[in-house]
């Protein structure tokens, strides 16, 4: 169940930005525990290039822009590159944008995502394998949006986060079932996407 409702008209423009390719991506493993992800498995060299190319080829303005980032190393490093290119004054770190916790699949093959996603479709509240539920991710990420709406107006807000967290957050903007987050168009690494009721490219 969605705890918050998307306002009929948003005060700000929100952009999802999935971190660039990480060392975990290149190893093909799941890193979702904050005890590891905050300190290890940052961006690969290719991931840094991906982020740079994505931002340099976007039409994002360098004024009236704020960056909010997960505290995981790969997200913070992504946010730092964006900050440098856009000349944004600071990065705001938020644990609400953290990677979804994948429980018993930590440090295992990323092919195990498929097992979790299959169960997501059946029940967005499931915690099989001690995985964080879809609705839990939805609750925390949408909470951040509601908070930002109460604080700011006419800002471009870049949300630097992770695949599942952003896939699920998109369902909030689309006001669709969070259990079907994998039906939303896949966010690639270092992809920038405007979040609204109809997916738009940037």
C-alpha positions as a Markdown table, in Angstrom:
| # | Residue | x | y | z |
|---|---|---|---|---|
| 1 | Unk | 0.0 | 0.0 | 0.0 |
| 2 | Unk | 1.3 | 3.5 | -0.9 |
| 3 | Unk | 1.5 | 5.5 | 2.3 |
| 4 | Unk | 1.7 | 8.8 | 0.5 |
| 5 | Unk | -0.2 | 10.2 | -2.5 |
| 6 | Unk | 1.6 | 12.0 | -5.3 |
| 7 | Unk | 0.3 | 15.6 | -5.4 |
| 8 | Unk | -1.8 | 16.5 | -8.4 |
| 9 | Unk | 0.8 | 19.1 | -9.4 |
| 10 | Unk | 4.4 | 18.8 | -8.3 |
| 11 | Unk | 6.3 | 21.9 | -7.1 |
| 12 | Unk | 9.6 | 20.5 | -8.4 |
| 13 | Unk | 11.0 | 18.4 | -11.2 |
| 14 | Unk | 12.5 | 15.1 | -10.1 |
| 15 | Unk | 15.1 | 13.1 | -12.0 |
| 16 | Unk | 16.0 | 9.5 | -11.3 |
| 17 | Unk | 19.7 | 8.8 | -11.8 |
| 18 | Unk | 20.9 | 5.3 | -11.4 |
| 19 | Unk | 24.5 | 5.1 | -10.3 |
| 20 | Unk | 27.1 | 4.3 | -12.9 |
| 21 | Unk | 28.5 | 0.8 | -13.4 |
| 22 | Unk | 30.0 | -0.3 | -10.1 |
| 23 | Unk | 32.6 | -2.8 | -9.1 |
| 24 | Unk | 29.8 | -5.0 | -7.9 |
| 25 | Unk | 28.2 | -4.8 | -11.3 |
| 26 | Unk | 31.4 | -5.9 | -13.0 |
| 27 | Unk | 31.7 | -8.8 | -10.6 |
| 28 | Unk | 28.1 | -9.8 | -11.1 |
| 29 | Unk | 27.3 | -9.8 | -7.4 |
| 30 | Unk | 24.7 | -8.3 | -5.1 |
| 31 | Unk | 25.9 | -5.6 | -2.6 |
| 32 | Unk | 22.9 | -4.3 | -0.7 |
| 33 | Unk | 24.0 | -4.3 | 3.0 |
| 34 | Unk | 24.9 | -0.8 | 4.2 |
| 35 | Unk | 27.7 | -2.2 | 6.3 |
| 36 | Unk | 29.4 | -3.1 | 3.0 |
| 37 | Unk | 27.9 | -0.8 | 0.4 |
| 38 | Unk | 28.6 | 2.5 | 2.2 |
| 39 | Unk | 32.4 | 1.8 | 2.3 |
| 40 | Unk | 33.1 | -0.6 | -0.6 |
| 41 | Unk | 32.3 | -1.4 | -4.2 |
| 42 | Unk | 32.4 | 2.1 | -5.7 |
| 43 | Unk | 32.3 | 2.9 | -9.4 |
| 44 | Unk | 34.4 | 1.1 | -12.0 |
| 45 | Unk | 36.4 | 3.3 | -14.4 |
| 46 | Unk | 33.8 | 2.6 | -17.0 |
| 47 | Unk | 31.1 | 3.7 | -14.6 |
| 48 | Unk | 32.8 | 7.0 | -14.1 |
| 49 | Unk | 32.8 | 7.6 | -17.8 |
| 50 | Unk | 29.2 | 6.6 | -18.1 |
| 51 | Unk | 28.1 | 9.2 | -15.5 |
| 52 | Unk | 30.2 | 11.9 | -17.1 |
| 53 | Unk | 28.8 | 11.2 | -20.6 |
| 54 | Unk | 25.2 | 11.0 | -19.3 |
| 55 | Unk | 25.4 | 14.4 | -17.6 |
| 56 | Unk | 27.4 | 16.1 | -20.3 |
| 57 | Unk | 24.8 | 15.0 | -22.9 |
| 58 | Unk | 21.8 | 16.0 | -20.8 |
| 59 | Unk | 20.0 | 19.3 | -20.9 |
| 60 | Unk | 20.0 | 19.7 | -17.1 |
| 61 | Unk | 20.5 | 23.3 | -16.0 |
| 62 | Unk | 23.3 | 24.0 | -13.5 |
| 63 | Unk | 21.1 | 26.4 | -11.6 |
| 64 | Unk | 18.2 | 25.7 | -9.3 |
| 65 | Unk | 19.4 | 22.1 | -9.1 |
| 66 | Unk | 19.8 | 19.9 | -6.0 |
| 67 | Unk | 21.3 | 16.5 | -5.7 |
| 68 | Unk | 20.1 | 13.9 | -3.2 |
| 69 | Unk | 22.0 | 10.7 | -3.1 |
| 70 | Unk | 22.0 | 7.3 | -1.4 |
| 71 | Unk | 24.9 | 6.9 | 1.1 |
| 72 | Unk | 26.3 | 3.8 | -0.7 |
| 73 | Unk | 29.8 | 4.4 | -2.1 |
| 74 | Unk | 28.7 | 3.8 | -5.8 |
| 75 | Unk | 25.9 | 6.4 | -5.5 |
| 76 | Unk | 28.0 | 9.0 | -3.7 |
| 77 | Unk | 30.8 | 8.7 | -6.3 |
| 78 | Unk | 28.2 | 9.2 | -9.0 |
| 79 | Unk | 26.7 | 12.2 | -7.2 |
| 80 | Unk | 30.2 | 13.7 | -6.9 |
| 81 | Unk | 30.7 | 13.6 | -10.6 |
| 82 | Unk | 27.3 | 15.1 | -11.3 |
| 83 | Unk | 28.0 | 17.9 | -8.7 |
| 84 | Unk | 31.3 | 18.7 | -10.4 |
| 85 | Unk | 29.9 | 18.9 | -13.9 |
| 86 | Unk | 26.9 | 20.9 | -13.0 |
| 87 | Unk | 28.7 | 23.1 | -10.4 |
| 88 | Unk | 26.1 | 22.2 | -7.8 |
| 89 | Unk | 27.1 | 23.5 | -4.3 |
| 90 | Unk | 26.5 | 20.3 | -2.3 |
| 91 | Unk | 25.3 | 16.7 | -2.2 |
| 92 | Unk | 22.5 | 15.8 | 0.2 |
| 93 | Unk | 22.9 | 12.3 | 1.5 |
| 94 | Unk | 19.7 | 10.4 | 2.3 |
| 95 | Unk | 19.4 | 6.8 | 3.7 |
| 96 | Unk | 15.9 | 6.8 | 2.2 |
| 97 | Unk | 17.6 | 6.3 | -1.3 |
| 98 | Unk | 19.6 | 3.3 | -0.2 |
| 99 | Unk | 19.7 | 0.1 | -2.2 |
| 100 | Unk | 17.0 | -2.4 | -1.5 |
| 101 | Unk | 18.3 | -4.9 | 1.0 |
| 102 | Unk | 18.5 | -8.4 | -0.6 |
| 103 | Unk | 19.0 | -10.3 | 2.7 |
| 104 | Unk | 20.4 | -13.8 | 2.2 |
| 105 | Unk | 21.4 | -13.0 | -1.4 |
| 106 | Unk | 24.1 | -10.6 | -0.2 |
| 107 | Unk | 27.3 | -11.1 | -2.1 |
| 108 | Unk | 25.8 | -13.8 | -4.2 |
| 109 | Unk | 25.2 | -13.8 | -8.0 |
| 110 | Unk | 23.0 | -11.0 | -9.3 |
| 111 | Unk | 21.0 | -13.7 | -11.1 |
| 112 | Unk | 19.2 | -14.1 | -7.8 |
| 113 | Unk | 17.4 | -10.8 | -8.5 |
| 114 | Unk | 15.1 | -12.8 | -10.7 |
| 115 | Unk | 13.9 | -15.0 | -7.8 |
| 116 | Unk | 13.0 | -11.9 | -5.8 |
| 117 | Unk | 11.3 | -10.1 | -8.6 |
| 118 | Unk | 9.2 | -13.2 | -9.4 |
| 119 | Unk | 7.9 | -13.1 | -5.8 |
| 120 | Unk | 7.4 | -9.3 | -5.9 |
| 121 | Unk | 4.8 | -9.8 | -8.5 |
| 122 | Unk | 2.8 | -12.1 | -6.2 |
| 123 | Unk | 3.2 | -10.1 | -3.0 |
| 124 | Unk | 4.7 | -6.6 | -2.6 |
| 125 | Unk | 5.0 | -7.3 | 1.2 |
| 126 | Unk | 7.0 | -10.4 | 1.0 |
| 127 | Unk | 10.2 | -10.8 | 3.0 |
| 128 | Unk | 11.4 | -14.1 | 1.6 |
| 129 | Unk | 15.1 | -14.7 | 2.0 |
| 130 | Unk | 15.0 | -11.7 | 4.5 |
| 131 | Unk | 14.7 | -9.3 | 1.5 |
| 132 | Unk | 13.3 | -5.8 | 2.1 |
| 133 | Unk | 9.8 | -5.8 | 0.7 |
| 134 | Unk | 8.7 | -3.7 | -2.3 |
| 135 | Unk | 6.3 | -1.7 | -0.1 |
| 136 | Unk | 9.0 | -0.9 | 2.4 |
| 137 | Unk | 11.1 | 0.5 | -0.4 |
| 138 | Unk | 8.1 | 2.4 | -1.8 |
| 139 | Unk | 7.3 | 3.9 | 1.6 |
| 140 | Unk | 10.8 | 5.3 | 2.2 |
| 141 | Unk | 11.5 | 6.6 | -1.2 |
| 142 | Unk | 8.1 | 8.2 | -1.6 |
| 143 | Unk | 8.5 | 9.7 | 1.9 |
| 144 | Unk | 11.5 | 11.6 | 0.6 |
| 145 | Unk | 9.5 | 13.0 | -2.3 |
| 146 | Unk | 6.8 | 14.3 | 0.0 |
| 147 | Unk | 9.4 | 15.9 | 2.2 |
| 148 | Unk | 11.1 | 17.6 | -0.7 |
| 149 | Unk | 7.8 | 18.9 | -2.0 |
| 150 | Unk | 7.2 | 20.5 | 1.4 |
| 151 | Unk | 10.6 | 22.2 | 1.4 |
| 152 | Unk | 11.2 | 23.4 | -2.1 |
| 153 | Unk | 9.6 | 24.9 | -5.1 |
| 154 | Unk | 10.8 | 25.3 | -8.8 |
| 155 | Unk | 13.8 | 23.1 | -8.2 |
| 156 | Unk | 15.4 | 20.4 | -10.4 |
| 157 | Unk | 16.1 | 17.6 | -7.9 |
| 158 | Unk | 18.4 | 14.7 | -9.0 |
| 159 | Unk | 17.8 | 11.5 | -7.0 |
| 160 | Unk | 21.0 | 9.3 | -7.2 |
| 161 | Unk | 20.1 | 5.8 | -6.2 |
| 162 | Unk | 20.0 | 2.2 | -7.3 |
| 163 | Unk | 18.1 | 0.0 | -9.7 |
| 164 | Unk | 15.4 | -1.5 | -7.5 |
| 165 | Unk | 14.9 | 1.6 | -5.4 |
| 166 | Unk | 14.4 | 3.8 | -8.5 |
| 167 | Unk | 12.3 | 1.2 | -10.4 |
| 168 | Unk | 9.9 | 1.1 | -7.4 |
| 169 | Unk | 9.9 | 4.9 | -6.9 |
| 170 | Unk | 8.8 | 5.2 | -10.5 |
| 171 | Unk | 5.6 | 3.4 | -9.7 |
| 172 | Unk | 4.8 | 6.1 | -7.2 |
| 173 | Unk | 5.0 | 8.8 | -9.9 |
| 174 | Unk | 3.0 | 6.6 | -12.3 |
| 175 | Unk | 0.5 | 5.7 | -9.5 |
| 176 | Unk | 0.6 | 2.1 | -10.5 |
| 177 | Unk | 1.1 | -1.1 | -8.6 |
| 178 | Unk | 4.5 | -1.3 | -7.0 |
| 179 | Unk | 4.4 | -5.1 | -7.3 |
| 180 | Unk | 4.9 | -4.6 | -11.0 |
| 181 | Unk | 8.0 | -2.4 | -10.8 |
| 182 | Unk | 9.8 | -4.6 | -13.3 |
| 183 | Unk | 7.2 | -3.7 | -15.9 |
| 184 | Unk | 8.4 | -0.1 | -15.8 |
| 185 | Unk | 11.0 | 0.6 | -18.4 |
| 186 | Unk | 14.4 | -0.6 | -17.1 |
| 187 | Unk | 16.8 | 2.1 | -15.9 |
| 188 | Unk | 20.3 | 1.4 | -17.2 |
| 189 | Unk | 23.4 | 2.3 | -15.2 |
| 190 | Unk | 24.1 | 6.1 | -15.3 |
| 191 | Unk | 20.7 | 6.7 | -16.9 |
| 192 | Unk | 19.0 | 10.0 | -16.2 |
| 193 | Unk | 15.2 | 10.0 | -16.3 |
| 194 | Unk | 12.5 | 12.6 | -15.6 |
| 195 | Unk | 10.0 | 11.2 | -13.2 |
| 196 | Unk | 6.4 | 12.1 | -13.9 |
| 197 | Unk | 3.1 | 10.4 | -14.6 |
| 198 | Unk | 4.3 | 9.5 | -18.1 |
| 199 | Unk | 7.9 | 8.5 | -18.5 |
| 200 | Unk | 9.9 | 11.2 | -20.4 |
| 201 | Unk | 13.4 | 11.2 | -21.7 |
| 202 | Unk | 15.9 | 13.9 | -20.8 |
